[in-house]
């Protein structure tokens, strides 16, 4: 099939717009469109910047435009699910070009075509925005796993009855987690709600094995076509140690001591890292520096700006308000900000424009994460991604060397789908029973269609129902309230009073970390959030740093920290708990193998091996 043949699937207006705006289709587009147009479930795997999002969306943008305007209650046809709230906003913005562009081309050709409407519902959506989506559903709804769960557990689910297509982006970030298991059941609940089994499309840049991820996407009884366009992207990767001898550093740095405090050890790698980072940032037009914690993002931003004598960088992480993050992203894209210090908030497929260089401070922790992060540089087809890793201590150097080698070899960690997580099962049963009375057999059949629960045994299923119905295995659980009614004679399950409220306030797998919203005192605008322990140590009148910006605490309420800007004033750096990420088994085994190899080789050969 030639590069241009796949475009023959589309209307003349779509063909012209694509050719004029983008040129030839990429491999994932050319191979993915026939599968999608045929109505098959499909998993599209391709490197970062390969056009996967448009590979998934273009067929539906074009077909929606050629179809009659549906009745208001039947309007929502395409459901896009992203693991990141920031990515939902980015996708909605990027969809405007094909939606408007094809409509304008059709108008020029005097073709019948309507411009489909896309909208976002996420945890950042206001109550008014959520109500408007129910009253006036969009053609394309962009959401997160948690917001989908909330919609399915409320009257808003009526909006979803007409959905015919589900697109799950960055599926690798979900498949191997309990969050993914939760989403898998939500997708089966969606199927039970709709008139037909919606077509499923999964998108990912980093997956192994693809067959397992395809099974996760499709669930039980659905064949999924795998489009593997995962040719490794060109990558220029270096590991840089900005000191002559890491063994000469104080051992406190190896233990992860906070070197930003006055009591910090003087012999630390950070006084060498920060000037080198500043040098790299000034040598490139656009740089993203990834770190592994929100506190380090704040600390490094402050140190770089102090060293530069100007606001050269800004912090970007999940505890900064969406509006603030969007401003920072736009500043980088437009060339008004040379660099961003980011956590995983920018790791997934957000389009950051022409980023020249990615720097990773500390080990990227996993091969998949390293590929995603370094892939932010040269975010387009055929352009090499340039990245530099700065290890922060000797153990970090070994891990970084191991991961870098595996990144260049494409040795991504294997995705392991959690099997039968009963806490997720209990959540979903309460949510399902809250609105409807279910036949027990149909309830179990719906759940086991989700791949993580495909081999759920009757005994475990009924034990979960027993617990939720108040039949506990011992008196130790007697104080727990029953949440459902399991009528064994009728073979039905229904929710008790309060079940719906419990489901929507306590559902999901993202833990409640006790965060306080940070709002401007004068107008209530939200600027971010703080850990409750940080708030406990904070007093009115004190200044703290959030988003590389100084804020003066005016008042502390039971839910909020009210602040005023304090530009240029020094203050304590915000911190959060729960930032650490575990090391995958494959990386741990590879680090151990490298250590044994270096030990056996002797010093000269070991040094040569690391070079």
LUMDREN-893098 format. One line per 8 residues: number of its first residue (from 1); for each residue x, y, z of C-alpha. Coordinates in nm, 2 decimals, padded with zeros to 4 digits. Layout:
REM residues N
NUM = X/Y/Z; ... .
This chain:
REM residues 611
1 = 00.00/00.00/00.00; 00.15/00.34/-00.09; 00.17/00.63/00.15; -00.13/00.81/-00.01; -00.37/00.52/-00.06; -00.50/00.52/00.30; -00.62/00.88/00.25; -00.87/00.74/-00.01 .
9 = -01.07/00.62/00.28; -01.16/00.98/00.37; -01.38/01.25/00.21; -01.21/01.48/-00.05; -01.22/01.76/00.20; -01.03/01.55/00.46; -00.78/01.43/00.20; -00.71/01.79/00.09 .
17 = -00.68/01.92/00.44; -00.44/01.65/00.55; -00.22/01.68/00.25; -00.20/02.05/00.27; -00.15/02.06/00.65; 00.06/01.75/00.72; 00.18/01.60/00.39; 00.21/01.22/00.38 .
25 = 00.06/00.99/00.64; 00.30/00.83/00.89; 00.33/00.46/00.92; 00.10/00.42/01.21; -00.16/00.63/01.03; -00.13/00.44/00.70; -00.16/00.11/00.87; -00.41/00.21/01.14 .
33 = -00.67/00.38/00.93; -00.79/00.07/00.74; -00.83/-00.12/01.07; -01.03/00.17/01.22; -01.24/00.23/00.91; -01.33/-00.14/00.91; -01.47/-00.11/01.26; -01.22/-00.34/01.42 .
41 = -01.08/-00.29/01.78; -00.72/-00.18/01.73; -00.40/-00.12/01.94; -00.17/00.14/01.77; 00.18/00.14/01.89; 00.43/00.39/01.75; 00.71/00.62/01.88; 00.64/00.96/02.04 .
49 = 00.55/01.22/01.78; 00.43/00.97/01.51; 00.08/01.11/01.48; -00.10/00.84/01.68; -00.37/01.08/01.81; -00.47/01.18/01.46; -00.44/00.82/01.35; -00.72/00.75/01.60 .
57 = -00.93/01.06/01.55; -00.93/01.15/01.18; -01.17/00.88/01.07; -01.43/00.98/01.33; -01.38/01.36/01.27; -01.45/01.30/00.90; -01.73/01.05/00.94; -01.91/01.26/01.21 .
65 = -01.89/01.56/00.97; -02.06/01.36/00.70; -02.33/01.23/00.92; -02.66/01.41/01.00; -02.69/01.61/01.31; -02.81/01.37/01.58; -03.07/01.45/01.84; -02.93/01.62/02.15 .
73 = -02.95/01.32/02.37; -02.78/01.09/02.11; -02.50/01.33/02.02; -02.19/01.19/02.20; -02.04/00.93/01.98; -01.66/00.93/02.05; -01.52/00.89/02.40; -01.15/00.97/02.45 .
81 = -00.99/00.86/02.78; -00.65/00.99/02.89; -00.46/00.91/03.21; -00.36/01.27/03.25; -00.59/01.57/03.30; -00.33/01.79/03.12; -00.33/01.56/02.82; -00.71/01.60/02.79 .
89 = -00.68/01.97/02.75; -00.39/01.93/02.50; -00.59/01.69/02.29; -00.90/01.91/02.28; -00.68/02.20/02.17; -00.51/01.99/01.90; -00.84/01.86/01.76; -00.94/02.21/01.67 .
97 = -00.72/02.21/01.36; -00.87/01.91/01.19; -01.23/01.99/01.31; -01.21/02.34/01.17; -00.98/02.27/00.88; -01.19/02.00/00.72; -01.51/02.20/00.78; -01.36/02.50/00.60 .
105 = -01.23/02.29/00.31; -01.58/02.13/00.28; -01.74/02.48/00.27; -01.50/02.58/00.00; -01.60/02.28/-00.20; -01.97/02.33/-00.13; -01.98/01.98/00.03; -02.22/01.89/00.31 .
113 = -02.02/01.88/00.63; -02.08/01.97/00.99; -01.80/02.07/01.23; -01.82/01.82/01.52; -01.79/01.96/01.87; -01.53/01.83/02.13; -01.54/01.90/02.50; -01.34/01.81/02.81 .
121 = -01.47/01.66/03.14; -01.21/01.60/03.41; -01.15/01.67/03.78; -01.06/02.03/03.68; -01.41/02.09/03.52; -01.64/02.32/03.72; -01.99/02.22/03.82; -02.13/02.46/03.56 .
129 = -01.92/02.29/03.29; -02.03/01.95/03.40; -02.39/02.05/03.39; -02.36/02.20/03.05; -02.21/01.87/02.91; -02.51/01.68/03.04; -02.76/01.93/02.88; -02.56/01.98/02.56 .
137 = -02.34/01.67/02.50; -02.05/01.71/02.26; -01.98/01.48/01.96; -01.64/01.39/02.11; -01.61/01.37/02.49; -01.25/01.39/02.63; -01.21/01.26/02.98; -01.01/01.06/03.24 .
145 = -01.07/00.72/03.39; -01.20/00.87/03.72; -01.44/01.11/03.54; -01.58/00.82/03.33; -01.64/00.63/03.66; -01.83/00.93/03.81; -02.04/00.97/03.50; -02.13/00.60/03.49 .
153 = -02.24/00.63/03.86; -02.47/00.93/03.82; -02.75/01.06/03.59; -02.48/01.19/03.36; -02.44/00.83/03.23; -02.74/00.90/02.99; -02.49/01.12/02.79; -02.29/00.80/02.72 .
161 = -02.56/00.58/02.58; -02.49/00.68/02.22; -02.11/00.62/02.24; -01.99/00.41/01.95; -01.61/00.45/01.99; -01.37/00.45/02.28; -01.01/00.57/02.24; -00.77/00.50/02.53 .
169 = -00.46/00.70/02.50; -00.12/00.62/02.67; -00.26/00.28/02.75; 00.08/00.17/02.89; 00.03/00.40/03.18; -00.28/00.21/03.28; -00.26/-00.15/03.18; -00.02/-00.26/03.45 .
177 = -00.19/-00.08/03.74; -00.50/-00.11/03.96; -00.61/00.21/03.80; -00.62/00.02/03.47; -00.82/-00.26/03.63; -01.07/00.00/03.75; -01.10/00.15/03.40; -01.14/-00.20/03.24 .
185 = -01.45/-00.26/03.45; -01.58/00.09/03.37; -01.55/00.01/03.00; -01.76/-00.30/03.05; -02.02/-00.10/03.24; -02.02/00.14/02.94; -02.08/-00.15/02.70; -02.37/-00.27/02.91 .
193 = -02.51/00.09/02.90; -02.48/00.14/02.52; -02.69/-00.01/02.24; -02.39/-00.16/02.08; -02.04/-00.27/02.18; -01.83/00.04/02.11; -01.52/00.01/01.90; -01.20/00.02/02.11 .
201 = -00.88/00.19/02.00; -00.57/00.20/02.22; -00.27/00.43/02.17; 00.08/00.38/02.31; 00.44/00.46/02.25; 00.59/00.21/02.48; 00.45/-00.14/02.53; 00.57/-00.50/02.58 .
209 = 00.43/-00.75/02.52; 00.17/-00.60/02.28; -00.04/-00.91/02.29; -00.10/-00.87/02.66; -00.19/-00.50/02.62; -00.43/-00.59/02.34; -00.60/-00.83/02.57; -00.63/-00.56/02.83 .
217 = -00.78/-00.32/02.58; -01.03/-00.57/02.43; -01.14/-00.76/02.73; -01.28/-01.11/02.71; -01.42/-01.22/02.37; -01.30/-00.93/02.16; -01.03/-00.97/01.89; -00.79/-00.67/01.88 .
225 = -00.59/-00.59/01.57; -00.23/-00.49/01.66; -00.07/-00.22/01.45; 00.30/-00.22/01.55; 00.47/00.08/01.40; 00.71/00.09/01.69; 01.03/00.15/01.50; 01.27/00.29/01.75 .
233 = 01.31/00.66/01.73; 01.66/00.80/01.67; 01.81/00.89/02.00; 02.12/01.07/02.11; 02.16/00.99/02.48; 02.45/01.08/02.71; 02.51/01.04/03.08; 02.70/01.33/03.23 .
241 = 02.87/01.34/03.57; 02.97/01.71/03.64; 03.23/01.62/03.90; 03.57/01.44/03.87; 03.51/01.18/04.14; 03.17/01.08/04.28; 03.34/00.89/04.56; 03.46/01.22/04.70 .
249 = 03.11/01.34/04.77; 02.96/01.34/05.12; 02.77/01.02/05.19; 02.47/01.23/05.29; 02.40/01.29/04.92; 02.38/00.92/04.85; 02.12/00.89/05.12; 01.91/01.15/04.94 .
257 = 01.97/01.42/05.20; 01.80/01.76/05.15; 02.10/01.96/05.01; 01.89/02.27/04.99; 01.91/02.34/05.36; 02.18/02.54/05.54; 02.28/02.23/05.73; 02.34/02.03/05.41 .
265 = 02.68/01.87/05.34; 02.92/02.10/05.16; 03.06/01.82/04.94; 02.75/01.77/04.73; 02.70/01.71/04.36; 02.44/01.98/04.33; 02.67/02.28/04.32; 02.82/02.12/04.01 .
273 = 02.48/02.02/03.86; 02.31/02.35/03.87; 02.57/02.56/03.67; 02.59/02.28/03.41; 02.21/02.28/03.37; 02.21/02.65/03.33; 02.48/02.62/03.07; 02.28/02.36/02.87 .
281 = 01.96/02.56/02.90; 02.13/02.87/02.76; 02.28/02.67/02.48; 01.94/02.55/02.35; 01.62/02.73/02.24; 01.38/02.50/02.44; 01.47/02.26/02.72; 01.27/02.03/02.95 .
289 = 01.44/01.92/03.27; 01.27/01.61/03.42; 01.31/01.54/03.79; 01.15/01.26/04.01; 00.97/01.47/04.27; 00.77/01.78/04.30; 00.99/01.92/04.57; 01.30/01.89/04.36 .
297 = 01.12/02.06/04.07; 01.05/02.36/04.30; 01.40/02.36/04.45; 01.59/02.33/04.12; 01.37/02.60/03.96; 01.46/02.84/04.24; 01.83/02.76/04.23; 01.85/02.80/03.85 .
305 = 01.66/03.13/03.86; 01.88/03.26/04.14; 02.20/03.16/03.96; 02.07/03.31/03.63; 01.96/03.63/03.80; 01.63/03.62/03.61; 01.32/03.41/03.57; 01.47/03.16/03.33 .
313 = 01.27/02.85/03.42; 00.94/02.75/03.57; 00.82/02.45/03.76; 00.56/02.21/03.62; 00.39/01.94/03.83; 00.05/01.80/03.93; 00.02/02.02/04.24; 00.02/02.34/04.03 .
321 = -00.32/02.45/03.91; -00.42/02.36/03.56; -00.44/02.73/03.45; -00.09/02.79/03.58; 00.05/02.48/03.41; -00.12/02.58/03.08; 00.05/02.92/03.10; 00.39/02.76/03.15 .
329 = 00.33/02.52/02.86; 00.23/02.80/02.62; 00.53/03.01/02.73; 00.77/02.72/02.64; 00.60/02.65/02.31; 00.60/03.02/02.21; 00.97/03.06/02.30; 00.90/03.30/02.58 .
337 = 01.04/03.05/02.84; 01.37/02.88/02.78; 01.31/02.58/03.01; 01.06/02.39/03.23; 01.15/02.18/03.54; 00.89/01.90/03.53; 00.79/01.58/03.69; 00.58/01.31/03.52 .
345 = 00.32/01.58/03.45; 00.49/01.63/03.11; 00.60/01.27/03.06; 00.30/01.15/02.85; 00.20/01.27/02.51; 00.14/01.64/02.56; 00.26/01.83/02.25; 00.53/02.06/02.38 .
353 = 00.64/02.19/02.03; 01.00/02.21/01.92; 01.19/02.10/02.23; 01.56/02.08/02.15; 01.69/01.90/02.46; 01.56/01.69/02.75; 01.76/01.66/03.07; 01.68/01.39/03.33 .
361 = 01.82/01.47/03.68; 01.86/01.14/03.85; 01.78/00.80/03.71; 01.45/00.79/03.51; 01.37/00.49/03.72; 01.22/00.28/03.43; 01.31/00.23/03.07; 00.96/00.32/02.96 .
369 = 00.97/00.64/03.15; 01.31/00.72/03.01; 01.19/00.67/02.65; 00.88/00.88/02.71; 01.08/01.17/02.87; 01.37/01.18/02.63; 01.11/01.14/02.35; 00.98/01.49/02.43 .
377 = 01.28/01.63/02.24; 01.25/01.62/01.86; 00.88/01.55/01.90; 00.82/01.48/01.53; 00.87/01.19/01.28; 01.23/01.11/01.20; 01.39/01.37/01.42; 01.64/01.24/01.68 .
385 = 01.56/01.29/02.04; 01.86/01.44/02.23; 01.88/01.38/02.60; 02.13/01.40/02.89; 02.10/01.21/03.22; 02.26/01.36/03.54; 02.31/01.09/03.81; 02.31/01.24/04.16 .
393 = 02.51/00.97/04.34; 02.70/00.65/04.27; 02.40/00.42/04.30; 02.21/00.65/04.07; 02.49/00.63/03.82; 02.47/00.25/03.80; 02.10/00.26/03.76; 02.11/00.54/03.50 .
401 = 02.38/00.35/03.30; 02.17/00.03/03.31; 01.85/00.21/03.20; 02.03/00.41/02.93; 02.17/00.10/02.78; 01.83/-00.07/02.78; 01.67/00.24/02.63; 01.90/00.23/02.33 .
409 = 01.83/-00.14/02.30; 01.45/-00.09/02.33; 01.43/-00.33/02.62; 01.11/-00.20/02.78; 00.98/-00.34/03.10; 00.71/-00.61/03.06; 00.36/-00.50/03.13; 00.19/-00.71/03.39 .
417 = -00.18/-00.67/03.43; -00.30/-00.70/03.79; -00.52/-01.01/03.83; -00.85/-00.99/04.03; -00.78/-00.69/04.26; -01.07/-00.74/04.50; -01.06/-00.38/04.63; -01.14/-00.26/04.28 .
425 = -01.41/-00.53/04.25; -01.58/-00.41/04.57; -01.57/-00.05/04.45; -01.73/-00.13/04.12; -01.99/-00.35/04.26; -02.11/-00.08/04.50; -02.11/00.17/04.21; -02.30/-00.06/03.98 .
433 = -02.56/-00.15/04.24; -02.61/00.21/04.35; -02.82/00.30/04.05; -02.96/-00.04/03.93; -03.08/-00.37/04.07; -02.85/-00.64/03.91; -02.91/-01.01/03.85; -02.61/-01.17/04.02 .
441 = -02.52/-01.38/03.72; -02.53/-01.08/03.48; -02.33/-00.87/03.73; -02.05/-01.13/03.74; -02.06/-01.18/03.36; -02.01/-00.80/03.31; -01.72/-00.79/03.54; -01.53/-01.09/03.41 .
449 = -01.55/-00.94/03.06; -01.28/-00.70/03.19; -00.95/-00.87/03.12; -00.80/-00.81/03.48; -01.10/-01.01/03.61; -01.12/-01.27/03.33; -01.04/-01.56/03.57; -01.23/-01.43/03.87 .
457 = -01.36/-01.73/04.06; -01.71/-01.77/04.19; -01.58/-01.81/04.54; -01.39/-01.48/04.55; -01.68/-01.30/04.38; -01.94/-01.43/04.63; -01.70/-01.36/04.92; -01.68/-01.00/04.80 .
465 = -02.06/-00.98/04.78; -02.08/-01.13/05.13; -01.85/-00.86/05.27; -02.04/-00.58/05.10; -02.37/-00.72/05.23; -02.24/-00.72/05.59; -02.16/-01.09/05.62; -01.81/-01.06/05.76 .
473 = -01.57/-01.36/05.82; -01.51/-01.24/06.18; -01.63/-01.00/06.44; -01.33/-00.77/06.38; -01.52/-00.63/06.08; -01.85/-00.60/06.25; -01.84/-00.22/06.27; -01.82/-00.18/05.89 .
481 = -02.15/-00.09/05.74; -02.31/-00.30/05.47; -02.32/-00.12/05.14; -02.54/-00.35/04.92; -02.83/-00.59/04.96; -02.77/-00.94/04.82; -03.10/-01.12/04.79; -03.00/-01.48/04.76 .
489 = -03.35/-01.61/04.69; -03.41/-01.36/04.41; -03.05/-01.37/04.29; -03.02/-00.99/04.28; -02.80/-00.72/04.41; -02.89/-00.36/04.48; -02.74/-00.07/04.67; -02.83/00.04/05.02 .
497 = -02.90/00.40/05.11; -02.59/00.61/05.06; -02.42/00.37/04.82; -02.41/00.62/04.54; -02.26/00.89/04.75; -02.00/00.65/04.88; -01.91/00.54/04.53; -01.86/00.89/04.39 .
505 = -01.67/01.03/04.69; -01.45/00.72/04.76; -01.41/00.56/04.42; -01.09/00.52/04.22; -00.73/00.42/04.30; -00.57/00.76/04.34; -00.53/00.80/04.72; -00.65/01.10/04.91 .
513 = -00.32/01.26/05.02; -00.48/01.52/05.24; -00.40/01.81/05.01; -00.50/02.17/05.07; -00.60/02.40/04.78; -00.40/02.72/04.75; -00.61/03.01/04.64; -00.55/03.38/04.59 .
521 = -00.70/03.57/04.88; -00.85/03.85/04.68; -01.04/03.66/04.40; -01.02/03.30/04.50; -00.83/03.19/04.19; -00.66/02.85/04.24; -00.28/02.84/04.20; -00.21/02.48/04.33 .
529 = -00.22/02.25/04.63; 00.00/02.17/04.93; 00.06/01.86/05.14; -00.12/01.88/05.48; 00.21/01.83/05.66; 00.35/02.14/05.48; 00.03/02.33/05.58; 00.07/02.22/05.94 .
537 = 00.42/02.38/05.95; 00.30/02.70/05.77; 00.19/03.01/05.96; 00.01/03.32/05.83; 00.26/03.58/05.72; 00.52/03.33/05.61; 00.63/03.30/05.24; 00.66/02.98/05.05 .
545 = 00.76/02.88/04.70; 00.51/02.71/04.47; 00.55/02.69/04.09; 00.88/02.88/04.11; 00.67/03.17/04.25; 00.67/03.33/04.60; 00.34/03.34/04.79; 00.26/03.49/05.13 .
553 = 00.02/03.29/05.34; -00.27/03.52/05.45; -00.49/03.26/05.62; -00.55/02.89/05.66; -00.90/02.74/05.65; -01.00/02.38/05.69; -00.97/02.32/05.31; -00.77/02.61/05.18 .
561 = -00.45/02.82/05.21; -00.52/03.18/05.11; -00.23/03.36/04.97; -00.11/03.68/04.80; 00.18/03.71/04.56; 00.52/03.80/04.72; 00.74/03.85/04.41; 01.11/03.81/04.47 .
569 = 01.08/03.73/04.84; 01.26/03.42/04.97; 01.06/03.15/05.14; 01.04/02.78/05.23; 01.01/02.54/04.94; 00.68/02.35/04.92; 00.70/01.97/04.97; 00.48/01.67/04.92 .
577 = 00.48/01.31/05.04; 00.43/01.00/04.82; 00.66/01.10/04.54; 00.88/00.79/04.54; 00.85/00.53/04.26; 00.96/00.17/04.29; 01.22/00.01/04.07; 01.09/-00.25/03.82 .
585 = 01.21/-00.61/03.85; 01.38/-00.60/03.52; 01.58/-00.29/03.60; 01.68/-00.43/03.94; 01.80/-00.75/03.79; 02.00/-00.56/03.52; 02.16/-00.33/03.78; 02.27/-00.64/03.97 .
593 = 02.41/-00.80/03.66; 02.61/-00.48/03.58; 02.75/-00.47/03.93; 02.86/-00.83/03.91; 03.02/-00.77/03.57; 03.21/-00.46/03.69; 03.33/-00.63/04.00; 03.46/-00.93/03.80 .
601 = 03.62/-00.71/03.53; 03.87/-00.51/03.74; 03.90/-00.13/03.76; 04.05/-00.05/03.41; 03.80/-00.27/03.22; 03.51/-00.16/03.44; 03.59/00.21/03.37; 03.60/00.13/03.00 .
609 = 03.27/-00.06/03.02; 03.10/00.24/03.17; 03.23/00.47/02.90 .
